[in-house]
Amino acid sequence: MEKGSKARTHQVCVRCVMDTTDPDIRFDEAGVCNHCHAYDIQAKKLDFPPEEMAKKLEAIVKRI
């Protein structure tokens, strides 16, 4: 550890259980990690009403 740096305490995400063994992980006040927040952003982009999801799935199945 470098001189003057603080030791990082072990922390686990309350949602996905990833922990501080990932050097890039960050946590919000509620204990949810940045990876979960990134997932939520991506999932919202892919969230469609059930009817539309059924149509998309049907189109994929037909294509296959």
N, C-alpha and C positions, 0 to 999 in steps of 0.2 A: 504494500500500500504506500502511496506517495506521502511524503511529509506534508502535514496540514490537511489531508483529506479525511473525511469522516467515514467511519465504517457504516455500511448500509445494513439496516436491520432486515431480517427475513420477513417477507410479507407474501400472502397468498390472495389471489383475486377471489372475492366472495361469490363470483358467478361461474368462472371457468376453472378455477384452481391452479392457473398458471402462477408462477411465483418469481421471486427476485433472482432466481438462477438465470433468467433472461436479463441481460444487462440493459436492454432497451425498454423494459416494462416500466410503466408509470401507473399510478393509482389516483383515482379521484377521492373526494372526501368520504364517499360511501364504500370505498374499498374495491371498486370495479376498475379493471385494468383498461389501458388504452387499446388493447387488442379487441376486447369486447365492444368498446365504443366504435372501433373501425368496422367491426362486423355489422353492428346495428345500422350504420350508415349505408353499407353495401346492401344489406337485406331490404331496407326500405326502397331501394331502387328497383328491386325485383319483386316487390309485393304487388300482386294483382288480385282483383276480386275473384272469388272461386269460379265463377262462370268463365271468366277470361282465362284462368289457369287451365280449366278443362279443355277449352278450345285450343290453347297452345299445345297442351299435351297430345290432344288428338291429331293435330297437324304434324307433330314430331313422329308419332306412331305411324301415321300414313306415309310419311317420308321414308321411314325405315323399312 
